[in-house]
Each structure stands twice: as structure tokens, then as C-alpha cells.
Amino acid sequence: MRVVVTRPEPSAGRTADRLVNLGHQPILLPLTRALRRPDIAETALKKPHAALALTSAEAARVLSSVDCLSPYLDEVLYAVGEATARAAEEAGFRKIRKGPGTGSELARLVLADAPIFDAPLLYLAGRPRSTSFEEGLRTAKMPLAVAEIYEMAPLPYDRESVREAVLDAPVDAVLLYSRENARLFFELMAPFADALSNAQIICLSDNVAAAVPPEFHRKIKIAAHADENGLLALL
């Protein structure tokens, strides 16, 4: 299968390797790149907080570039799912509480532990992002501090570069990892919608699928688990 990979580098390259090993042909079309702000992360970490929360592996990669991270590596860190937990472990964190894969589920995990907190939870976040994690905590009146430590900036593509990258043969599947990812992809592909006529639109979650235009709804598949294993299982 010819599979479009829309996530940013370096993650896109790792996904491409997995696809090749599964016998598929990856088509790399990263839609964004991370603009990292380790200085904001360092400032936030110095303020009082009870624990840390991450809803993306990119946030863990930003933390790994903070100069003086060692004092925080034994703090409890809530990671949204497997990939984020793995990135946090690679950054050196030792007390990781792993969620099932979505922001709302991570909020429930945090709230189960909330009575032990004596300061706000520090959420090290990106922009744009789903609000489900924050909404879940604020509905329960959980003290929360948010630091935006990176931004996913859209990459510029012209029509010809999209044609060369994607459209030399029919597309069989598209992997979509976030709501913003889906929005950018279909905006970019609007002039070439016919090229997706037989493509499976494989989404990480219901939230991602909500950004898919109505004309593609019958092609949507949603991962049973909100991680890359769940996506690839649908190919």
C-alpha cells in the first residue's frame, strides 16, 4: 500500500521505517515542524508545582534540551500514552505514570491521584493542541499551570511539490495523528481530492476524525488504541 505519513520529522522517518518493514510504501508529507522553547520550559519548572504532565512526545524532547533538568527527573510525570512515556524516559525521567492514550483519559488518571497534590500540576504543552486534558482537570477544579514550550508551525508547500510528493500513483491510505494534522492535510489536498478517492483515512482518535471533511467520512477508520500501533493495525 502507498501510505501518506503526515507527522513531522524525526517521527516521520521512524514511521516510514515501520511501514517498509510491514511491506508498505511510505510517502512522507510532514505538515509541520516544531519550534521549541526550552527557555520557557526551564522558567516554568522553577515555579512551585506538584507534578508534571505531557500530552506529546515533542514536549519530552523539548525538556531533554533544558540545561538544568536533573533536579526534576525524580518528579512524578504523567504521560498521555506509550510514545510520550518512552520519550520522557529517554529524557531521563524516572517516575512516569502512563495514560491510555488520550487527554481526557490522562485527566482521569491525574484526578485519581489529586488528593496528594500540594501545588498546581504543571502541564508542559504545545500549540495548537486538543483541550480535552485541560477541560477535564478544570471541570474538577484541579489547580493547573500551563506552559507552552513548543509550537507546531505549518510547513509551506506549493501545488507542484504536493503533486510530485504524493500524486505519482494512487494513494491507498493516509495516517492522521492530530486534529490540526487532519485540518492541514485536507486543506493542502483540496485541489487534488480525486487522488484520495480510494484512500483509507486512518485517524488516531475520534477527535482527529472530527476534522475530516464530510465527503471523506465513509473512508474513515479510527484506531482502537490511540497510538501508532493502533493506526498501523488498520492497514
N, C-alpha and C positions, 0 to 999 in steps of 0.2 A: 504493500500500500504506500502511496505517496502521502506523507503526513506533514502538515504545516505546524511548525513549532514557533509559537508566538512569544515565549518568555524571553527575558533579557539574558545576555551573557553575564557571567560564565555558565549560568544554569542551562542555557540553551544547548551548549556543547555537550554537557553531560546527558541531557535528554536525547540528543542526536545519537550518541554512542549506544544508549539503551535501545533505541529504535533499530539501529543497524543490527545489533545482536539478536533482535527479535525478527529480523528478516524484512524490515520495512525501509523505505527510502525517506529520510528526513529532509524537509525543506525549511531552512532556517529563515525566519522572518521576525527577528526581535523587534518589538514595537516601542520599547522604552529603554532608557539607561538610567542607572541610579546616580543621583547627585548626593553624595554623602556629607554629613555634617558631624564628624566626631567631636568637634568642639562643643556643640550643643549637648551631645550625649554626656561629655565629661562634666559640664556645668550642672546638668540635671542629676547626675549620680552623686554630686557633692551635697545635695539638699536632702533633708530627712525623708526617708521612705522605709516602708516595711518589707517590701519585696519588689521584684522586677517582673514585667510581663512583656512578651514579644509575640506578635502575630505574623511574623515573616522571618525567613532565614536571612534576608537582606539586613534587617535590624541587627542580627547577631554579627554579621560581617562588619557592620559599622562599629559595633562595640569592640571587635577584635583589633581595630586600629586606634582605639583610645590609648593614650600614652600610659596612664596610671590606672590600669584596670584591676591589678592584683588585689586591692583591698575589698573588691566587690565579688570576687569569684566564689566565695562561700555563702553568698546570699541566696535565698530561695528565688528561683527564676521559673515563671510559668510560661511554657512554650505552647503555641497553638496546636502543633502536631509534630509528626515524626521528623520532617525535614528541618523545621525550626529548632527542635530539640537537638538534633545532630549538629547543626551549625553552632548552637550555643555551647555544646560540649567541645567542639573543635576550638572555640574561642577561649576555653578554659574553665567554664562554669561547672560546678561540681554538685549542686543541689537543684536539679531540674525536675519540675513537675510537668509532665507531658499531657496535653489535652487531646481529645479525639479528632481534632482537625478543623473545627470552625470557631469563629469568635464567640458565638453565643454559648457553645459548649465549654469554652475556656472560661467564660464568665461564671458559669455554674460551678466549675472546679474551684475558682478563686473564692467564690462566696461560701463554699463549704468550709474553707479554711479561715474565713474573715474574722472570726472571734479572736484569733491570735494576733491580729494586726494592731500595732500601736502607733502607726503613722500611715500616710497615704500609700497606696500601691503606685509604683512608677511604671507607666506604660510608655515604652520606647517605640515610637510608631513611625510610619511613613506617610507620605501624601502622594496621591489620593489613597483612601482606604475605606473598607467597609466600616460602618458604625456599630455593628452588632455587638462587639465586645464592650465598647463604652456604654452603649444603651443598656445592656444587661446589668452592668455594675451601677450605673446612675439610677436606674429604676429601683434598685435595692439600697440606694443611698450609701454606696460604698465610697469612701474617700479615695480620690483618684487624681494623680498628677500625670499630665501628658506632655511628652517631649517629642517633637517631630524631628527625627535625626537623619532622615533622607527624603528625597523626592524622586519619584519615577517620572522622568521627563520624556515626552514623546520624541521618537527619532523621526527625522524628515525623510519621506520617500516621495519620489515623483512617479508619475504613471508608468514611465518606461522601466524604471528599476523594479517596480512591482511585477510588471509583465515578465521581465527577464528572470526574476527570482522564483516566481510561483507558477506562471501560466504556460510553460512549455509543454505541459501534458496535464490531463485532468487531475484534480485534487480529490483524494479519497477520504481524508479526514483532517480536521483542524482541532488542535489542542488549545483550550482556553482556560487560563489559570485564575483570572480575576474579572470582576465586573468591568473595570476600566480597560483591561486587556480585550475583552469582548467588544466594548464600545469602539475602541480604536481600530480593531481589526475590520469590523463591518463598515466603519466609516471609510477606511482605506480601500476596501474591496468593492465599494458601491458601484464603480464603473465596470466591474468585472463579475457581477453577481452570477452570470450564466456559468462561469467556471466552477462555481460551487454547487451546481445543480445536483450532483450525485455524492456530495461530500457529507460525511457524518460530522456533526458539530458536537464535540465532546467537551463537556463542561465539568469543572471541579465541584460545583455545588449548584443548588437551586438559585442562590444569589447571583452567580455568574450567568446562569441561563436566562435570568430576567432581563439581561441586557442584549439578548439575541433578538434581531428583528422578527416580527411575526411571520414573515414569509419563509423563515427557516425553522420554525418551531417543530415541524414534523420530523426534522432531521436531528433534533437534539437527543443526546444521551448524557445522563448525569452519573458521575462516579458514585459508586456505593460507599466509598470511603474518600474523604476529602484530602487525597494525596496523589502523588504521581502514579503510584501503583494502581490506584483506583481508576485513573484515566487510561493507563495503558492496557488494563484488563478489558477495556471496551473495544479495542481494535480488533 
